[in-house]
Structures are given as structure tokens and as C-alpha cells.
Amino acid sequence: MESERKTPKPFVDPRLPQFPVIDANPPLGKILQAVRPDDGFSFAFIVGRYKFPDKSMTPLFRKRAAIGSAIAGALGGFTVLCQMGQARLQGFARNEVEIAKFGLPTDSK
């Protein structure tokens, strides 16, 4: 049994969608409509994870560092939020809710 060659798994191209494609190139408004509450929790976690500077720094520098890291966290969180919505619309993530909400595109030829 050990000497037998194992059959390799078939290669699945990661660039191909694994779920139905709703919109191949969605606009930002549609991406934001496809955002789910769990994406909002991810956004809140990223924003809330900024590091408070320690007490050895001057108060002015601590304040600026906290504000700067909060802004960076907000931008990063918004990016993750949009990325997950876009992945669902393009078929790279589970999208049953979005199919019910937006419907599947039909070819009108």
C-alpha cells in the first residue's frame, strides 16, 4: 500500500470563479450593496486593532500616532470590506444571498 503512487488531485485554476458570477466588473455602489454584516465585523476588528503607543512617548506624538493608525486601520478595513463584496459578485466566494438579491445575469442576444 505504501509503495503505490498516489493519484494527484486535479489542478483547479484559482483564477476561475467557483460560484455563479453575478457581475464580472461590478461598480462600487453594487459592491457596497453586497456587503454582509460579518464583513462589517471584520472592518470593526481591523479598525479596533490599532496599537496604542506606550506612555514613554510624548503626549502629542502618542495622539498623532493613535490618529494615524486609526486612519490606516479604517482604510484597510474598508479595502477588506469592498474586496469581500466584490469576490461574492464575481463568483470567488459563496454568494447565495447575492444571487437572491441581484439575480443572475441573462444573455440578451
C-alpha positions as semicolon CSV with decimal commas, in nm:
position;residue;x (nm);y (nm);z (nm)
1;M;0,000;0,000;0,000
2;E;0,276;0,245;0,088
3;S;0,461;0,180;-0,237
4;E;0,162;0,264;-0,456
5;R;0,170;0,602;-0,620
6;K;-0,099;0,838;-0,505
7;T;-0,320;0,987;-0,771
8;P;-0,265;1,363;-0,778
9;K;-0,560;1,589;-0,722
10;P;-0,682;1,766;-1,034
11;F;-0,550;2,119;-1,071
12;V;-0,814;2,386;-1,022
13;D;-0,725;2,724;-1,165
14;P;-0,770;2,982;-0,884
15;R;-0,845;3,250;-1,144
16;L;-1,169;3,076;-1,240
17;P;-1,479;3,150;-1,028
18;Q;-1,605;2,858;-0,822
19;F;-1,957;3,002;-0,779
20;P;-2,206;3,168;-1,018
21;V;-2,087;3,506;-1,150
22;I;-2,334;3,786;-1,084
23;D;-2,129;4,075;-1,224
24;A;-1,781;4,037;-1,375
25;N;-1,692;4,404;-1,324
26;P;-1,920;4,544;-1,051
27;P;-1,936;4,918;-0,976
28;L;-1,860;5,042;-0,624
29;G;-2,227;5,100;-0,543
30;K;-2,315;4,739;-0,619
31;I;-2,012;4,617;-0,422
32;L;-2,128;4,813;-0,117
33;Q;-2,479;4,665;-0,156
34;A;-2,324;4,316;-0,147
35;V;-2,156;4,376;0,191
36;R;-2,277;4,145;0,468
37;P;-2,281;4,203;0,847
38;D;-1,987;3,968;0,901
39;D;-1,783;4,191;0,668
40;G;-1,871;4,479;0,899
41;F;-1,739;4,279;1,195
42;S;-1,412;4,228;1,007
43;F;-1,395;4,603;0,940
44;A;-1,456;4,683;1,308
45;F;-1,191;4,432;1,416
46;I;-0,931;4,581;1,181
47;V;-1,005;4,938;1,294
48;G;-1,009;4,835;1,661
49;R;-0,673;4,659;1,640
50;Y;-0,462;4,972;1,607
51;K;-0,186;4,983;1,868
52;F;-0,185;5,246;2,137
53;P;0,162;5,397;2,178
54;D;0,315;5,345;2,521
55;K;0,349;5,611;2,790
56;S;0,722;5,670;2,724
57;M;0,636;5,889;2,422
58;T;0,528;6,250;2,442
59;P;0,150;6,304;2,463
60;L;0,143;6,490;2,130
61;F;0,327;6,208;1,950
62;R;0,102;5,946;2,113
63;K;-0,208;6,131;1,998
64;R;-0,079;6,165;1,642
65;A;0,027;5,800;1,630
66;A;-0,314;5,685;1,753
67;I;-0,497;5,901;1,499
68;G;-0,268;5,788;1,216
69;S;-0,306;5,421;1,297
70;A;-0,685;5,459;1,327
71;I;-0,696;5,617;0,981
72;A;-0,475;5,341;0,840
73;G;-0,699;5,079;1,005
74;A;-1,012;5,242;0,863
75;L;-0,866;5,243;0,510
76;G;-0,751;4,882;0,545
77;G;-1,088;4,776;0,683
78;F;-1,275;4,948;0,400
79;T;-1,050;4,772;0,149
80;V;-1,130;4,432;0,303
81;L;-1,500;4,522;0,308
82;C;-1,500;4,603;-0,064
83;Q;-1,284;4,304;-0,151
84;M;-1,528;4,057;0,007
85;G;-1,830;4,216;-0,162
86;Q;-1,653;4,209;-0,498
87;A;-1,544;3,847;-0,450
88;R;-1,906;3,744;-0,397
89;L;-2,029;3,930;-0,704
90;Q;-1,751;3,786;-0,922
91;G;-1,812;3,429;-0,803
92;F;-1,499;3,377;-0,592
93;A;-1,691;3,341;-0,262
94;R;-2,023;3,189;-0,157
95;N;-2,295;3,412;-0,296
96;E;-2,637;3,256;-0,239
97;V;-2,765;3,574;-0,070
98;E;-2,641;3,795;-0,354
99;I;-2,800;3,568;-0,617
100;A;-3,133;3,610;-0,439
101;K;-3,078;3,986;-0,407
102;F;-2,941;4,073;-0,754
103;G;-3,035;3,767;-0,961
104;L;-2,816;3,603;-1,221
105;P;-2,741;3,788;-1,544
106;T;-2,916;3,666;-1,857
107;D;-2,771;3,676;-2,207
108;S;-2,985;3,911;-2,415
109;K;-2,882;3,844;-2,773
